[in-house]
Amino acid sequence: MSTLVEPAVVAEQAPQSLVFRIANFGWLTILVGAIAMAATYPGRTHGLGMVTEPLLKELHMADPNGRVFYASLNLWGTLIGAMFCLPVGWLFDRLDRRLILAGNLILLGLSVLWMSTIETWQQLFLAIILTRGLGQSALSVVSITIVGKSFDAYRIGIAMACYSIVSTPFHLILIKGIGWALTDGHADWRTVWGWVGVSLIILSLTALLLKRPPKIDVVKVAEGGSTFVEALSTPAFWVFSLTISIWGMIYAGISLFNVDIFKERGFDEKVYFNILASVSVIGLTAKLFFGWLVNYVRLTSLLAACLLLTAVSLCGLPFATQVWHAYAYAVCLGIASGAVALLFFATWGKLYGRRELGRIQGVAQMLTVFASASGPLLVSLLRRATASYSAFFFLMAALTLVMAVIAWFTPLPRPRERTPEPE
């Protein structure tokens, strides 16, 4: 006797078209996450850097001693602010993501708004802690985890690549807008910073664009990924988090002193700006390529390849004497930077699932902030000790080479929600 199949069941089992899958990929979630990442701008070095000079002048800290003191406040403010990653990750795993995103944006906006009124270095220190903690640390975790928890292990690579690319125009709009207001618009830094704070509060409404998360089946969630403790007990977590953190430390140190580094090699600022643009463009392309590649190549192999390429670029720049040498450095560093950023975004959800991704991502983000804060200090200390930047490049090239070997031989965990890695 034949069994009749209802049309509704047949429709549910029918394969979805490519156009349907693309249209329903989750673009709105990616857009909200990208906007949130751009909103971390006031708590990042390049954001604070845009108002540093007028701020220091008003607080009578523009002399050399004042600048050293400000750098110390910034270092400790960044380190303390990194601790914000832990509670926000814990909260994200337990509360409605819309509530966490909106609350984070409102608190960051209020902190920036208050910062526009500060009068003393004590207030400045507290403002740095709050903007670094709520922006660079907490909101980064929220932004990445919004996307990370919305895609399965197979789609997470492409989703994170799109997320990285979509966030770029928002960063550029902020930089150009604030830059115009401070220069061509001749606006006071306090006025500009105050409007940035108000804008962040308004942006909290973007949380309404996120769908209400469905009711969670506790059993399915438990089967769907690793716990926080399980993730931290695997060698892969520490290899990825520490190596990517050290990579971030290297990149932060180089970025801050890039003009002087290229000047030491005999290149002018025009070459530097061309290199900076090249690294950015190549990095975006690399994110797309590696976002696709993570489903076909072991993550540790990809990490090792990125680190090896980084070692080559670091070792080569001190020997650069011609312009094409500088561009070769830009190509290597651009590919590595895009790939490392993509791996940082996609690795945690792909390896450990979505069960406690907020807490896992929080620890990883905290480690990167710790490391990046120390990068400029290490570069400056080695420069002072050796009268050259070459020592830093050679030392970091050796370190990344060792890290590449370790990454290559690191085993991967196999949580139940993760797509099996190629052997």
C-alpha positions in Angstrom: 0.0 0.0 0.0 1.5 3.3 -1.0 2.0 6.1 1.4 0.7 9.5 0.4 2.9 12.5 1.1 1.2 15.7 1.8 2.1 18.6 -0.5 3.2 20.8 2.4 5.8 18.2 3.4 7.0 17.9 -0.1 7.4 21.7 -0.3 9.4 21.8 2.9 11.8 19.1 1.6 12.3 20.7 -1.8 15.8 22.2 -2.2 16.0 25.9 -2.0 17.2 27.9 -5.1 20.5 29.7 -5.0 18.7 33.1 -5.4 16.5 32.3 -2.4 19.5 31.3 -0.3 21.3 34.5 -1.2 18.3 36.7 -0.6 17.7 35.1 2.8 21.3 34.9 3.9 20.8 37.1 6.9 21.9 40.4 5.4 20.0 42.5 8.0 21.8 40.8 10.8 25.2 41.4 9.1 24.2 45.1 8.6 23.3 45.6 12.2 26.5 43.9 13.3 28.6 46.0 10.9 27.0 49.2 12.2 27.8 48.1 15.8 31.4 47.5 14.9 31.7 50.9 13.3 30.2 52.4 16.5 33.2 51.2 18.5 35.1 54.0 16.8 35.1 56.5 19.8 36.7 53.8 21.9 39.5 52.9 19.5 42.9 54.5 19.1 42.2 56.1 15.7 38.9 57.5 17.1 40.4 59.0 20.2 43.4 60.1 18.2 41.2 62.5 16.2 40.5 64.6 19.3 43.7 64.0 21.2 45.5 67.2 20.2 42.8 69.8 21.1 42.0 67.7 24.2 45.6 67.8 25.4 45.9 71.5 24.8 42.8 72.3 26.9 44.0 70.0 29.7 47.5 71.6 29.6 49.1 68.2 28.7 50.5 69.1 25.2 54.2 69.2 26.4 56.4 66.1 26.1 55.9 65.1 29.8 52.1 65.6 29.4 52.1 63.4 26.3 53.9 60.6 28.2 51.5 60.9 31.0 48.6 60.8 28.6 50.0 57.7 26.9 50.3 56.0 30.4 46.6 56.9 31.1 45.7 55.5 27.7 47.6 52.2 28.3 46.1 51.6 31.7 42.6 52.7 30.6 42.8 50.2 27.7 43.9 47.4 29.9 41.2 48.0 32.5 38.6 48.5 29.7 39.5 45.1 28.3 37.9 43.5 31.4 34.5 44.7 30.1 34.7 41.8 27.5 34.0 39.2 30.2 30.7 40.4 31.6 29.2 41.4 28.3 30.0 38.0 26.8 28.3 36.3 29.8 25.3 38.5 29.5 25.0 38.0 25.7 24.7 34.2 26.3 21.8 34.7 28.7 19.8 37.8 27.6 18.0 39.0 24.5 20.7 40.2 22.1 18.6 43.3 21.2 18.7 44.4 24.8 22.4 43.9 25.1 23.2 45.8 21.8 20.8 48.7 22.7 22.1 49.0 26.3 25.8 48.9 25.1 25.2 51.6 22.6 23.3 53.9 25.0 26.0 53.5 27.7 28.8 54.2 25.2 26.9 57.2 23.9 26.4 58.6 27.4 30.2 58.0 28.2 31.3 59.9 25.0 28.8 62.6 25.7 30.2 63.0 29.3 33.8 62.9 27.9 33.0 66.1 26.0 32.6 67.9 29.3 35.7 66.7 31.2 38.0 69.3 32.8 40.7 67.2 34.7 43.1 64.3 34.0 41.2 62.2 36.6 38.0 62.6 34.5 40.0 61.9 31.4 41.3 58.6 32.8 37.7 57.5 33.7 36.5 58.6 30.3 39.2 56.5 28.6 38.3 53.4 30.7 34.6 53.8 29.8 35.0 54.5 26.1 37.7 51.8 25.7 35.7 49.3 27.8 32.2 49.9 26.3 33.5 50.6 22.8 36.7 48.8 21.8 36.0 45.8 24.2 32.3 45.3 25.0 30.7 46.5 21.8 33.2 44.6 19.7 32.2 41.4 21.4 28.5 42.2 21.0 29.0 43.1 17.3 31.0 39.9 16.4 28.7 37.6 18.5 25.5 39.0 16.9 26.8 37.7 13.6 28.5 34.6 15.0 25.4 33.3 16.7 23.2 33.8 13.6 25.0 31.5 11.2 25.9 27.8 11.2 29.4 26.5 11.0 29.3 26.1 7.2 28.2 29.7 6.5 30.1 31.5 9.2 33.2 32.1 7.1 31.4 34.0 4.3 29.1 35.7 6.7 32.0 37.1 8.7 33.8 38.2 5.4 30.7 40.1 4.3 30.4 41.6 7.8 34.0 42.9 7.7 33.5 44.4 4.3 30.1 46.0 5.1 31.5 47.7 8.2 34.3 49.4 6.2 32.2 52.1 4.6 30.7 53.1 8.0 34.2 53.5 9.4 35.1 55.7 6.5 32.0 57.8 6.9 32.8 58.4 10.6 36.4 59.3 9.9 35.6 61.6 7.0 32.7 63.2 8.9 34.5 63.9 12.1 37.6 65.0 10.2 35.6 67.5 8.1 33.8 68.9 11.3 37.2 69.4 13.1 39.0 70.9 10.1 36.8 72.4 7.4 33.9 72.9 9.7 36.1 74.5 12.4 34.0 72.9 15.1 35.2 72.6 18.7 36.2 69.0 19.7 33.7 69.0 22.6 30.9 69.8 20.2 31.9 67.1 17.8 32.4 64.5 20.5 29.1 65.4 22.0 27.3 64.8 18.7 29.1 61.5 18.4 27.7 60.5 21.8 24.1 61.6 20.7 24.5 59.6 17.5 25.5 56.5 19.4 22.4 56.7 21.5 20.2 57.1 18.4 22.0 54.1 16.8 20.7 52.0 19.7 17.4 51.8 17.7 19.1 49.5 15.2 18.7 46.8 17.8 15.0 46.8 16.8 16.0 45.5 13.3 17.1 42.2 14.9 14.6 39.4 15.1 13.4 38.2 18.5 15.5 35.0 19.1 13.3 31.9 19.0 12.7 29.9 22.2 15.7 27.8 22.8 15.5 24.1 23.3 18.0 23.5 26.2 18.8 20.0 25.1 19.5 21.0 21.5 21.7 23.9 22.6 23.6 21.6 24.9 24.2 19.3 21.9 25.0 22.2 19.6 28.4 23.4 20.9 31.0 23.6 23.6 30.7 25.1 27.0 32.9 28.0 28.0 35.1 25.6 30.2 35.3 23.0 27.4 36.4 25.6 24.9 39.1 27.0 27.2 40.4 23.5 27.9 41.3 22.9 24.3 44.8 23.7 22.9 43.2 25.2 19.8 41.5 28.0 21.8 44.8 29.2 23.2 46.8 28.8 20.0 44.3 30.8 18.1 43.6 33.5 20.7 47.3 34.0 21.7 48.7 33.9 18.2 46.1 36.3 16.8 46.6 38.5 19.9 50.3 38.6 19.3 49.7 39.4 15.6 47.4 42.2 16.7 50.2 43.5 19.0 52.6 43.5 16.1 50.2 45.3 13.8 49.2 47.9 16.4 52.9 48.7 17.1 53.7 49.0 13.4 50.6 51.1 12.6 51.3 53.7 15.2 54.9 54.3 14.0 54.5 53.5 10.3 55.5 56.9 8.9 58.7 56.9 10.9 59.4 53.2 10.0 59.1 54.0 6.3 61.2 57.1 6.7 63.9 55.0 8.2 63.9 52.9 5.1 64.2 56.0 2.9 60.5 56.2 1.8 58.5 59.4 1.9 54.9 59.9 3.2 53.4 59.5 -0.2 54.7 55.9 -0.5 53.4 55.3 3.0 49.9 56.4 2.2 49.9 54.4 -1.0 51.0 51.3 1.0 48.3 51.9 3.6 45.7 52.0 0.9 47.1 48.9 -0.8 47.0 47.0 2.5 43.4 47.9 3.1 42.2 46.9 -0.4 44.2 43.6 -0.4 42.9 42.9 3.1 39.3 43.1 2.1 39.9 40.8 -0.9 41.7 38.3 1.4 38.7 38.3 3.8 36.4 37.1 1.1 38.8 34.5 -0.2 39.5 33.1 3.3 35.8 33.3 4.2 35.2 30.8 1.5 38.4 28.8 2.2 37.6 28.0 5.9 35.1 25.3 4.8 37.8 23.4 2.8 41.1 23.8 4.7 41.9 23.1 8.3 41.8 26.3 10.3 45.2 25.6 11.9 46.7 25.3 8.5 45.2 28.6 7.4 46.5 30.2 10.6 50.0 28.8 10.0 50.0 30.1 6.4 49.0 33.6 7.6 51.8 33.6 10.2 54.4 32.4 7.7 53.4 35.2 5.3 53.6 37.7 8.2 57.1 36.4 9.1 58.2 36.9 5.5 56.9 40.5 5.3 58.4 41.4 8.7 61.8 40.0 7.9 61.8 41.6 4.4 61.0 45.2 5.3 64.3 46.0 7.1 66.0 45.1 3.8 63.7 47.2 1.6 65.6 49.8 -0.5 63.3 50.3 -3.5 59.6 51.2 -3.9 58.7 47.7 -5.2 60.1 46.2 -2.1 57.6 48.3 -0.1 54.7 47.2 -2.3 55.8 43.5 -1.9 55.6 44.1 1.8 52.1 45.6 1.4 50.9 42.6 -0.5 52.1 40.1 2.1 50.9 42.1 5.0 47.6 42.9 3.3 46.8 39.2 2.7 47.9 38.2 6.2 45.9 41.1 7.9 42.7 40.2 6.0 43.1 36.5 6.7 43.9 36.9 10.4 40.9 39.3 10.9 38.6 36.8 9.2 39.9 33.9 11.3 39.4 35.9 14.5 35.8 36.5 13.5 34.9 33.1 12.3 37.0 30.6 14.3 35.1 30.6 17.6 31.7 29.9 16.2 33.1 27.3 13.7 35.1 25.4 16.4 32.9 25.7 19.4 29.4 26.3 18.1 26.9 28.9 19.5 26.1 27.5 22.9 28.3 29.9 24.9 29.9 31.9 22.1 29.5 35.2 23.9 31.8 34.2 26.8 34.3 32.5 24.5 34.4 35.5 22.2 34.7 37.8 25.2 37.9 36.1 26.5 39.4 36.1 23.0 38.6 39.8 22.5 40.1 40.6 25.9 43.4 39.0 25.1 43.6 40.9 21.8 43.1 44.2 23.6 45.7 43.4 26.2 48.2 42.5 23.4 47.5 45.4 21.1 47.8 47.9 24.0 51.4 46.8 24.6 52.5 46.8 20.9 53.4 50.5 20.6 55.3 50.4 23.9 57.4 47.4 22.8 58.2 49.1 19.4 59.3 52.3 21.1 61.4 50.6 23.7 63.3 48.5 21.1 63.7 51.6 18.9 65.2 53.5 21.8 67.5 50.6 22.8 68.8 49.9 19.3 68.3 53.2 17.4 66.4 51.3 14.7 63.1 49.6 14.1 64.8 46.6 12.5 65.3 44.8 15.9 61.5 44.7 16.4 60.9 43.4 12.9 63.4 40.6 13.2 62.3 39.6 16.7 58.6 39.5 15.7 59.5 37.6 12.4 61.2 34.9 14.5 58.2 34.8 16.9 55.6 34.5 14.2 57.6 31.7 12.6 57.6 29.7 15.8 53.9 30.4 16.2 53.3 29.1 12.6 54.9 25.8 13.4 52.9 25.4 16.6 49.7 26.3 14.8 50.4 23.7 12.1 50.6 20.8 14.6 47.7 21.9 16.9 44.8 19.5 16.9 41.3 20.8 16.4 38.3 20.1 18.6 35.2 18.5 17.0 32.1 19.9 18.6 28.8 18.5 17.4 27.6 21.7 15.6 30.8 22.2 13.7 31.4 21.2 10.0 34.1 18.5 10.0 37.5 20.0 9.0 39.5 18.5 6.1 42.3 16.3 7.3 
